[in-house]
Amino acid sequence: MKKLLIIALVILFIAPVAYADKELQWSGFFKANGTWFDNHALRNDNTENSARYDQDGEFTMKFIADESSYFTFRIEIHDEAWQDPDAGADEDITVERAWGTHVFGTKTKLDVGLMSGGGWATAFADDVGGRYRVKVTQPFSENFILVGLLEKGQENYSDVDGLPAWDAEGNSIDTGAFDEGDDSDNYAVGAIIKAGPIAIKPLVYLIVANDFIGDRDLDRLLLDLTISGDLGAIGFETEFCNNGYVLDQPAENDDDEVWGSLGLYLNVWANLDAVKVARTRTGF
């Protein structure tokens, strides 16, 4: 997966950056806070005083090679050295997002890298966070858009002999080669369909978690359907999701563990000019 991401980024950006004028857009914030504790132990002699300060920042940069190729990068800075004196400065700087985008002549949009994932349609049952993905978006018309993606779910490194390459404390056991086949990979196909004031968003999401428990694999299939619309005085959105799980048994003669879950979200409101009232939400 990592090799695929690196190759795709190189292909996307070497040629455009070499010949096109470049532009950099950025935004963000940085703040510093100071705190003074006077007699924080509440003693009569008032001798226990202390102070500390911390800093926090977030910066988003967009490197534009041309109209069809650009790279988005976001970092966060947390001054937490006072919590762990042994932590270096690098421990407090994290790359939250870093992905490249290219739009082909067919209007096909390709995104590669670390981007936001784990959400679809409404916020119901979402788990949004940074995901390493290869995402393709293809609009066929204003009313029909198709989305497909390959996503890295988790790095489950193991040695070529099938044994874990890391112990419980995270220390390397062996310096041999690793088997990328033990990773957890996700696959998804979704669509955005508009029919007048109604929007329909189906999604099929497959998670293949290799070596989820020991050498037992877990497969999860999510079927999601969201329908929303604005009918003038009335607006609504509803989302239904069906999760199916299959966990391999350690013995070949045993049946796999199979279970599932259902979820439903409904939101209906009335529009009175610029006011929204009578909002109701249910879910299970």
C-alpha positions as CSV (number, residue, x, y, z in Angstrom):
1,M,0.0,0.0,0.0
2,K,2.8,2.4,0.9
3,K,4.6,1.7,-2.4
4,L,1.4,2.3,-4.3
5,L,0.9,5.7,-2.6
6,I,4.5,6.8,-3.3
7,I,4.4,5.8,-6.9
8,A,1.0,7.5,-7.5
9,L,2.2,10.8,-5.9
10,V,5.4,10.8,-8.0
11,I,3.4,10.2,-11.2
12,L,0.9,13.0,-10.3
13,F,3.4,15.7,-9.5
14,I,6.7,15.3,-11.2
15,A,5.6,16.5,-14.6
16,P,3.2,19.3,-13.6
17,V,5.6,20.8,-11.0
18,A,8.5,20.8,-13.6
19,Y,6.7,22.9,-16.1
20,A,3.9,24.9,-14.5
21,D,3.8,28.0,-12.4
22,K,3.3,27.1,-8.8
23,E,1.1,28.7,-6.1
24,L,1.0,28.2,-2.4
25,Q,-2.1,28.9,-0.3
26,W,-2.0,28.5,3.5
27,S,-4.1,29.2,6.6
28,G,-4.0,28.3,10.2
29,F,-3.6,29.6,13.8
30,F,-1.1,29.6,16.6
31,K,-1.7,30.4,20.2
32,A,0.3,30.4,23.5
33,N,-1.2,30.2,27.0
34,G,0.5,30.9,30.3
35,T,-0.8,29.8,33.7
36,W,0.4,30.9,37.2
37,F,-0.5,28.8,40.3
38,D,-0.3,30.8,43.5
39,N,-0.3,28.6,46.6
40,H,-1.7,25.7,44.6
41,A,-1.2,23.4,47.7
42,L,-3.4,25.7,49.8
43,R,-0.8,26.0,52.6
44,N,-0.8,28.7,55.2
45,D,2.9,29.6,54.5
46,N,2.0,30.2,50.8
47,T,5.3,28.8,49.5
48,E,4.1,26.5,46.7
49,N,3.9,28.6,43.6
50,S,4.5,27.5,40.1
51,A,3.9,28.5,36.5
52,R,3.8,26.8,33.1
53,Y,3.0,27.7,29.5
54,D,1.9,25.8,26.5
55,Q,1.5,26.4,22.8
56,D,-0.9,25.0,20.1
57,G,-1.0,25.5,16.4
58,E,-2.5,24.2,13.2
59,F,-1.5,25.0,9.6
60,T,-3.0,23.9,6.3
61,M,-1.1,24.4,3.1
62,K,-2.2,23.8,-0.5
63,F,0.5,23.6,-3.1
64,I,-1.0,24.2,-6.5
65,A,1.0,22.9,-9.5
66,D,-1.7,23.8,-12.0
67,E,-5.5,23.9,-12.2
68,S,-5.7,20.1,-12.2
69,S,-2.9,19.1,-9.8
70,Y,-2.4,20.2,-6.2
71,F,-1.2,18.9,-2.9
72,T,-2.8,19.5,0.5
73,F,-0.9,19.3,3.7
74,R,-1.9,19.9,7.4
75,I,0.2,19.8,10.5
76,E,-0.6,20.3,14.2
77,I,1.8,21.5,16.8
78,H,1.2,20.7,20.5
79,D,3.6,22.0,23.2
80,E,3.5,19.1,25.6
81,A,7.1,18.8,26.7
82,W,6.2,19.9,30.2
83,Q,4.2,16.6,30.5
84,D,7.1,14.4,29.4
85,P,10.6,16.0,29.9
86,D,12.2,13.2,27.8
87,A,10.0,13.8,24.8
88,G,11.6,15.6,21.9
89,A,10.2,18.4,19.8
90,D,9.2,15.9,17.0
91,E,6.9,14.2,19.5
92,D,4.7,17.3,19.5
93,I,4.4,17.8,15.7
94,T,2.0,15.6,13.8
95,V,1.0,15.4,10.2
96,E,-2.8,15.2,10.2
97,R,-3.4,15.3,6.5
98,A,-1.2,15.0,3.4
99,W,-2.6,14.0,0.0
100,G,-2.3,14.8,-3.6
101,T,-5.1,15.5,-6.1
102,H,-5.2,15.3,-9.9
103,V,-8.2,15.9,-12.2
104,F,-8.0,14.2,-15.6
105,G,-9.6,15.5,-18.8
106,T,-12.5,13.1,-18.3
107,K,-13.3,15.0,-15.0
108,T,-12.0,11.9,-13.1
109,K,-10.6,13.1,-9.8
110,L,-7.9,11.0,-8.2
111,D,-6.9,11.6,-4.5
112,V,-3.9,9.8,-3.0
113,G,-2.5,10.0,0.5
114,L,-3.5,10.7,4.1
115,M,-7.0,12.3,4.0
116,S,-10.2,12.4,6.1
117,G,-12.2,9.2,5.9
118,G,-14.7,7.2,7.9
119,G,-17.7,9.3,7.1
120,W,-20.6,9.1,4.6
121,A,-23.6,11.3,4.0
122,T,-24.9,12.4,7.5
123,A,-22.8,12.2,10.7
124,F,-24.8,9.1,11.9
125,A,-22.5,6.1,12.7
126,D,-19.4,8.0,11.4
127,D,-15.9,7.6,12.7
128,V,-14.0,10.3,10.8
129,G,-10.2,10.4,11.1
130,G,-7.1,10.3,9.0
131,R,-7.0,7.5,6.5
132,Y,-4.4,6.4,3.9
133,R,-6.4,6.0,0.7
134,V,-6.6,6.0,-3.0
135,K,-9.9,7.6,-4.0
136,V,-11.4,8.0,-7.4
137,T,-14.4,10.3,-8.0
138,Q,-16.1,10.2,-11.4
139,P,-19.0,12.5,-12.2
140,F,-21.1,11.2,-15.1
141,S,-23.5,14.2,-14.8
142,E,-24.7,16.8,-12.3
143,N,-27.1,14.2,-11.0
144,F,-24.9,11.1,-10.8
145,I,-21.5,10.8,-9.2
146,L,-19.6,7.6,-8.6
147,V,-17.0,7.2,-5.9
148,G,-14.5,4.3,-5.3
149,L,-11.6,3.9,-2.9
150,L,-8.9,1.6,-1.6
151,E,-8.1,2.4,2.0
152,K,-5.4,1.2,4.5
153,G,-7.3,0.2,7.6
154,Q,-4.4,-0.9,9.8
155,E,-0.7,-2.0,9.6
156,N,-0.6,-5.5,11.0
157,Y,3.0,-6.3,10.4
158,S,4.2,-9.9,10.8
159,D,7.3,-11.6,9.9
160,V,7.4,-13.9,6.8
161,D,7.1,-16.9,9.0
162,G,3.7,-15.7,10.3
163,L,5.0,-14.6,13.7
164,P,4.4,-11.1,15.0
165,A,7.3,-8.8,14.3
166,W,6.7,-6.7,17.4
167,D,6.3,-7.7,21.1
168,A,3.6,-6.3,23.5
169,E,5.8,-3.3,24.3
170,G,6.3,-2.4,20.6
171,N,9.9,-3.7,20.4
172,S,11.1,-5.3,17.3
173,I,11.5,-9.1,17.6
174,D,13.1,-9.8,14.2
175,T,14.6,-7.7,11.5
176,G,13.5,-9.9,8.7
177,A,11.1,-9.1,5.9
178,F,7.4,-8.2,6.6
179,D,4.3,-9.6,5.0
180,E,2.1,-6.8,3.7
181,G,-0.7,-9.4,3.2
182,D,-1.4,-9.2,7.0
183,D,-2.6,-5.6,6.8
184,S,-6.2,-4.5,7.1
185,D,-7.5,-3.1,3.9
186,N,-10.9,-1.4,3.1
187,Y,-12.7,-1.2,-0.2
188,A,-15.7,1.0,-0.9
189,V,-18.1,2.0,-3.8
190,G,-20.6,4.7,-3.4
191,A,-22.8,7.0,-5.4
192,I,-24.5,10.4,-5.1
193,I,-27.8,10.5,-7.1
194,K,-30.0,13.5,-7.3
195,A,-33.6,13.4,-8.4
196,G,-35.1,16.9,-8.2
197,P,-35.1,17.9,-4.5
198,I,-34.2,14.4,-3.4
199,A,-30.7,13.1,-2.9
200,I,-29.9,9.4,-2.7
201,K,-26.5,8.1,-1.5
202,P,-25.9,4.3,-1.4
203,L,-22.6,2.9,-0.1
204,V,-21.0,-0.5,-0.1
205,Y,-18.0,-0.7,2.3
206,L,-15.9,-3.9,2.8
207,I,-13.3,-4.2,5.5
208,V,-10.8,-7.2,5.3
209,A,-9.0,-7.3,8.6
210,N,-6.3,-9.9,8.3
211,D,-4.9,-11.4,11.5
212,F,-7.6,-9.5,13.5
213,I,-7.2,-11.9,16.5
214,G,-4.1,-13.9,16.2
215,D,-4.2,-15.5,12.7
216,R,-8.0,-15.2,12.6
217,D,-9.3,-12.8,9.9
218,L,-12.4,-10.6,10.2
219,D,-14.5,-9.5,7.3
220,R,-17.0,-6.6,7.7
221,L,-19.6,-5.6,5.1
222,L,-21.4,-2.3,5.5
223,L,-24.4,-1.5,3.4
224,D,-25.5,2.1,3.8
225,L,-28.4,4.1,2.3
226,T,-29.0,7.8,2.9
227,I,-32.0,9.7,1.5
228,S,-32.4,13.4,2.1
229,G,-34.5,16.2,0.6
230,D,-35.9,19.7,0.9
231,L,-39.5,19.9,0.0
232,G,-40.0,23.5,0.7
233,A,-41.8,23.7,4.1
234,I,-40.5,20.3,5.1
235,G,-37.0,19.0,5.0
236,F,-35.7,15.5,6.0
237,E,-32.7,13.2,6.1
238,T,-32.6,9.5,6.9
239,E,-29.8,7.0,7.0
240,F,-30.0,3.2,7.3
241,C,-26.9,1.0,7.8
242,N,-26.5,-2.8,8.0
243,N,-23.3,-4.2,9.3
244,G,-22.4,-7.9,8.7
245,Y,-19.4,-9.5,10.4
246,V,-17.6,-12.9,9.7
247,L,-14.7,-13.9,12.1
248,D,-12.6,-17.0,11.1
249,Q,-12.4,-19.8,13.7
250,P,-9.0,-21.1,14.7
251,A,-9.9,-24.6,13.7
252,E,-10.9,-25.4,10.2
253,N,-13.7,-27.8,11.3
254,D,-15.5,-25.0,13.3
255,D,-18.0,-22.7,11.8
256,D,-17.1,-19.1,11.4
257,E,-18.6,-16.6,13.9
258,V,-21.3,-14.5,12.1
259,W,-23.2,-11.6,13.5
260,G,-24.6,-8.2,12.4
261,S,-26.1,-4.9,13.5
262,L,-28.6,-2.5,12.2
263,G,-28.8,1.3,12.5
264,L,-31.4,3.9,11.6
265,Y,-31.3,7.7,11.7
266,L,-34.2,10.0,10.9
267,N,-34.3,13.8,11.0
268,V,-37.4,15.8,10.0
269,W,-37.8,19.6,10.3
270,A,-40.1,22.4,9.2
271,N,-38.8,25.5,7.5
272,L,-40.4,28.8,8.5
273,D,-38.5,31.4,6.5
274,A,-35.0,31.3,8.0
275,V,-36.1,29.4,11.1
276,K,-35.9,25.7,11.5
277,V,-38.2,24.1,14.2
278,A,-39.6,20.8,15.4
279,R,-36.4,18.8,14.8
280,T,-36.6,15.2,15.8
281,R,-34.0,12.5,15.8
282,T,-34.2,8.8,16.6
283,G,-31.7,6.0,16.2
284,F,-30.8,2.5,17.4
